Amino acid sequence: MRFNVRHSTRYRYSSPVALGPQTLRFRPRDGAGQRCVAHTLSIDPQPVGRTEDLDAEGNATEVVWFAGETDRLTITALLTVEIVRENPFDFLIQSTHLPIDYGDFGPLLIPSMARVPGKIPAGDPVAKMAAKLAEQNPEPMKFLTALNDEIHRRCPVRYRETGEPFTPAEVWEGGGACRDLAVLFMDACRTQDLACRFVSGYTSPPEGGSEPELHAWAEVFLPGGGWRAFDPTRGLAVADRHVTVTASADPQFCMPISGGYSGQAETTIDFDLDVVMTEGHSYSYQPSQSQQQ
């Protein structure tokens, strides 16, 4: 499967501002399941400097900085990605029962095993739900499949394009956006000592849908399989319909753009996203309204 993506984000400021350094996370990860064929970034106004690097978790980032003042910032990413994994279960897991013994990998996975920050209500409903599923499904893959199905069935999707993730307990009680369901999946896994991290990227529209998505899901580290992805919003194990851009134990490090500015101004953000797949289907999404920050 080949994805061609055009993702444009536009910031408009009510008065000129001095932009601080901006960290951009648009280059898809290269790994066993996907290959970044092409990647370009167009930035207006032109930065006076830019540098590419890898962050602490292996995500490709580009830091750009500017001179002077501006009343706008436009960033357009053009991406071509090949997805080569068609079967999400093409591995032989080396642990047959929970909890998994990560052995020498354990110290490296500690950040991905800590409970998600936030208030845990009395009774800890997320841990209680996960423990029940683990008791019923002691094999790791059966547990993960049951957890994915349970969140997909129980938690309604509430689309919201901005805002911090809800707490896992809030999502369990009332649903949320794809990023919220991913955080709930992470926290439930971590209660069972499974290393789990947040993933941001792109996916094809659901069956019958008309919009491509900037999407979020989760990955679990499994001995014998490495990082394997599950999408509780769709209720499926991830194969060739998702493009991974960033992955982190902390969702804040998966934001496509992070940075600030100096000046007194209101900010308006809008974006558009186009995805063309090798099957010949082309999808585009242009929001009708801008988001205010």
PLY file of the C-alpha trace (Angstrom):
ply
format ascii 1.0
element vertex 293
property float x
property float y
property float z
element edge 292
property int vertex1
property int vertex2
end_header
0.00 0.00 0.00
1.33 3.46 -0.90
0.14 6.69 0.66
0.70 10.14 -0.83
-0.14 12.80 1.76
-0.42 16.57 1.53
-0.94 18.17 4.96
-1.06 21.96 5.23
-1.43 23.90 8.51
-1.98 27.66 8.60
-1.58 29.95 11.60
-2.85 33.50 11.36
-2.12 36.12 14.01
-4.30 39.17 14.66
-1.17 41.34 14.85
2.51 40.73 13.97
4.40 38.40 16.32
7.97 37.18 16.69
7.99 33.43 16.21
10.08 31.32 18.54
11.77 28.10 17.40
9.23 25.60 16.07
9.66 21.83 16.34
8.07 20.03 13.38
7.19 16.34 13.39
6.00 15.39 9.92
8.52 12.86 8.61
7.04 9.33 8.89
9.06 6.74 10.77
11.06 4.15 8.87
10.71 0.65 10.24
9.90 -2.97 9.59
6.36 -2.17 8.47
6.75 1.04 6.50
9.22 3.07 4.46
9.30 6.82 3.93
9.87 7.23 0.20
9.75 11.04 0.02
9.33 13.91 2.46
9.40 17.67 1.88
8.39 20.63 4.03
7.44 24.06 2.70
7.42 26.88 5.26
6.15 30.47 4.87
7.70 32.75 5.97
11.06 31.23 5.17
13.03 30.34 8.31
16.51 31.75 8.70
17.71 28.40 10.02
16.62 24.79 10.21
18.09 21.52 11.44
16.96 17.89 11.31
17.53 15.43 14.14
16.11 12.46 16.03
14.46 12.90 19.39
15.07 10.62 22.38
12.53 8.08 21.07
13.74 7.90 17.49
11.23 10.29 15.92
12.47 12.51 13.11
12.10 16.19 13.97
12.98 19.44 12.26
13.58 22.59 14.27
13.18 25.90 12.42
13.73 29.48 13.57
12.88 32.89 12.17
13.88 36.56 12.13
11.61 39.58 12.35
7.84 39.56 12.79
5.00 37.99 10.85
1.21 37.76 10.93
1.12 34.22 9.53
2.83 30.83 9.48
2.07 28.15 6.89
3.63 24.68 6.96
2.92 22.19 4.17
4.18 18.62 4.27
4.30 16.39 1.19
4.84 12.73 2.05
5.06 9.45 0.18
5.04 6.30 2.31
5.00 2.61 1.46
3.33 0.22 3.91
4.64 -3.30 3.53
2.99 -5.10 6.45
-0.32 -6.63 5.41
-0.67 -9.06 8.32
-0.54 -7.48 11.81
-0.01 -10.92 13.37
3.04 -12.02 11.36
5.18 -12.89 14.36
5.69 -15.55 17.01
5.23 -14.07 20.46
7.78 -15.25 23.01
5.60 -14.75 26.10
2.52 -16.91 26.46
0.97 -15.40 29.61
0.61 -12.09 31.38
2.51 -10.44 32.90
5.23 -10.32 30.26
8.84 -10.62 31.37
10.75 -8.04 29.31
14.13 -9.19 30.56
16.99 -6.92 29.50
14.56 -4.63 27.65
12.77 -3.77 30.90
14.83 -0.69 31.89
14.45 0.76 28.39
10.67 0.39 28.53
10.06 2.03 31.93
8.66 5.31 30.45
6.13 3.28 28.46
5.00 1.32 31.53
4.18 4.18 33.94
0.52 4.98 34.50
-0.80 7.89 32.44
-0.67 11.10 34.53
-3.96 12.40 35.89
-6.35 11.93 38.74
-7.34 8.31 39.31
-10.86 8.13 40.76
-11.82 5.91 43.65
-11.94 2.28 42.62
-9.63 2.91 39.63
-12.15 1.80 36.96
-9.52 1.51 34.23
-7.35 -0.87 36.26
-10.45 -2.81 37.31
-11.58 -3.21 33.69
-8.11 -4.27 32.54
-7.69 -6.77 35.39
-11.01 -8.40 34.53
-10.04 -8.74 30.88
-6.62 -10.13 31.84
-8.22 -12.73 34.09
-10.50 -13.80 31.24
-7.72 -13.57 28.62
-4.34 -14.40 30.22
-2.54 -14.74 26.87
-1.09 -11.37 25.76
-2.57 -11.29 22.25
-6.00 -12.38 23.45
-5.90 -9.71 26.15
-4.90 -6.98 23.68
-7.58 -8.02 21.20
-10.22 -8.09 23.94
-9.11 -4.68 25.26
-9.17 -3.16 21.79
-12.67 -4.56 21.18
-13.94 -3.46 24.61
-12.84 0.16 24.19
-14.17 0.25 20.63
-17.52 -1.14 21.78
-17.88 0.80 25.03
-16.45 4.28 24.28
-18.21 6.49 21.73
-16.01 8.58 19.44
-16.37 12.32 20.08
-14.52 14.25 17.42
-12.67 17.32 18.67
-9.76 18.76 16.75
-8.07 20.66 19.59
-7.52 20.24 23.30
-5.56 18.07 25.70
-6.43 14.37 26.01
-9.08 13.46 28.59
-8.00 11.33 31.52
-8.35 7.59 30.93
-11.16 7.35 33.49
-13.07 10.15 31.74
-12.75 8.37 28.40
-13.89 5.07 29.91
-17.02 6.77 31.22
-17.86 9.02 28.29
-15.71 8.34 25.23
-13.56 10.86 23.41
-11.52 11.58 20.30
-9.14 9.04 18.77
-6.26 10.40 20.86
-8.33 9.94 24.02
-9.15 6.33 23.19
-5.46 5.72 22.49
-4.52 7.10 25.91
-7.14 4.89 27.57
-5.72 1.84 25.77
-2.21 2.84 26.92
-3.21 3.20 30.54
-5.13 -0.08 30.61
-2.11 -1.89 29.17
0.21 -0.30 31.69
-1.92 -1.50 34.60
-1.00 -5.01 33.39
2.72 -4.18 33.09
2.61 -3.99 29.31
4.82 -1.37 27.67
2.56 0.81 25.55
3.10 4.11 23.73
1.09 6.75 21.86
1.21 6.97 18.06
0.22 9.80 15.73
-0.10 9.58 11.96
-2.52 9.21 9.10
-5.07 6.60 8.13
-7.51 5.90 5.35
-11.14 6.84 5.99
-13.37 4.20 7.58
-15.66 2.22 5.35
-18.33 4.54 4.01
-16.40 7.62 5.17
-15.31 10.56 3.08
-12.52 12.15 5.11
-8.89 11.16 5.66
-7.75 11.61 9.21
-4.85 12.89 11.25
-5.23 9.95 13.58
-3.93 8.48 16.85
-3.60 4.91 18.09
-1.27 2.88 20.34
1.63 0.43 20.13
2.51 -2.37 22.55
5.98 -3.88 22.85
5.76 -7.67 22.50
8.81 -9.97 22.73
9.13 -11.64 19.35
7.08 -8.95 17.60
8.53 -5.63 18.71
6.19 -2.64 18.72
2.78 -3.76 17.46
-0.08 -1.32 16.87
-3.74 -1.40 17.89
-6.40 1.13 16.95
-9.22 1.20 19.52
-11.10 3.87 17.56
-11.47 1.42 14.67
-11.33 -1.71 16.83
-8.59 -3.38 14.80
-4.95 -4.40 14.81
-2.97 -2.07 12.56
-1.54 -3.27 9.26
-1.45 -1.42 5.91
-4.06 1.30 6.45
-2.07 3.45 8.88
0.98 5.67 8.41
3.03 6.13 11.59
4.66 9.55 11.92
5.61 9.75 15.60
5.50 7.41 18.61
6.16 8.32 22.23
5.51 7.23 25.79
4.11 10.77 26.29
1.49 12.05 23.79
2.77 15.64 23.96
5.87 14.59 22.02
3.72 13.48 19.09
2.32 16.93 18.28
3.01 17.80 14.60
3.99 21.37 15.50
5.14 22.73 18.84
6.53 26.17 19.60
5.53 29.63 20.65
5.73 33.32 19.81
6.27 36.70 21.45
3.60 39.37 21.09
0.00 40.19 21.92
-2.15 38.44 19.33
-5.00 36.01 18.91
-4.25 32.91 16.87
-6.45 31.28 14.24
-5.54 27.82 12.97
-6.90 25.91 10.00
-5.64 22.98 8.00
-6.38 20.77 5.06
-5.38 17.19 4.41
-5.28 15.18 1.20
-4.51 11.46 0.99
-4.11 9.49 -2.23
-3.73 5.72 -1.96
-2.34 3.27 -4.50
-5.74 1.67 -4.92
-6.71 4.78 -6.83
-9.00 6.30 -4.21
-8.42 9.98 -3.47
-9.77 11.68 -0.38
-9.54 15.25 0.85
-10.74 17.15 3.89
-11.02 20.92 4.22
-12.60 22.09 7.49
-15.33 24.67 6.98
-14.39 26.65 10.06
-11.15 27.75 11.64
-10.28 26.83 15.19
-9.66 29.63 17.68
-6.90 29.38 20.26
0 1
1 2
2 3
3 4
4 5
5 6
6 7
7 8
8 9
9 10
10 11
11 12
12 13
13 14
14 15
15 16
16 17
17 18
18 19
19 20
20 21
21 22
22 23
23 24
24 25
25 26
26 27
27 28
28 29
29 30
30 31
31 32
32 33
33 34
34 35
35 36
36 37
37 38
38 39
39 40
40 41
41 42
42 43
43 44
44 45
45 46
46 47
47 48
48 49
49 50
50 51
51 52
52 53
53 54
54 55
55 56
56 57
57 58
58 59
59 60
60 61
61 62
62 63
63 64
64 65
65 66
66 67
67 68
68 69
69 70
70 71
71 72
72 73
73 74
74 75
75 76
76 77
77 78
78 79
79 80
80 81
81 82
82 83
83 84
84 85
85 86
86 87
87 88
88 89
89 90
90 91
91 92
92 93
93 94
94 95
95 96
96 97
97 98
98 99
99 100
100 101
101 102
102 103
103 104
104 105
105 106
106 107
107 108
108 109
109 110
110 111
111 112
112 113
113 114
114 115
115 116
116 117
117 118
118 119
119 120
120 121
121 122
122 123
123 124
124 125
125 126
126 127
127 128
128 129
129 130
130 131
131 132
132 133
133 134
134 135
135 136
136 137
137 138
138 139
139 140
140 141
141 142
142 143
143 144
144 145
145 146
146 147
147 148
148 149
149 150
150 151
151 152
152 153
153 154
154 155
155 156
156 157
157 158
158 159
159 160
160 161
161 162
162 163
163 164
164 165
165 166
166 167
167 168
168 169
169 170
170 171
171 172
172 173
173 174
174 175
175 176
176 177
177 178
178 179
179 180
180 181
181 182
182 183
183 184
184 185
185 186
186 187
187 188
188 189
189 190
190 191
191 192
192 193
193 194
194 195
195 196
196 197
197 198
198 199
199 200
200 201
201 202
202 203
203 204
204 205
205 206
206 207
207 208
208 209
209 210
210 211
211 212
212 213
213 214
214 215
215 216
216 217
217 218
218 219
219 220
220 221
221 222
222 223
223 224
224 225
225 226
226 227
227 228
228 229
229 230
230 231
231 232
232 233
233 234
234 235
235 236
236 237
237 238
238 239
239 240
240 241
241 242
242 243
243 244
244 245
245 246
246 247
247 248
248 249
249 250
250 251
251 252
252 253
253 254
254 255
255 256
256 257
257 258
258 259
259 260
260 261
261 262
262 263
263 264
264 265
265 266
266 267
267 268
268 269
269 270
270 271
271 272
272 273
273 274
274 275
275 276
276 277
277 278
278 279
279 280
280 281
281 282
282 283
283 284
284 285
285 286
286 287
287 288
288 289
289 290
290 291
291 292
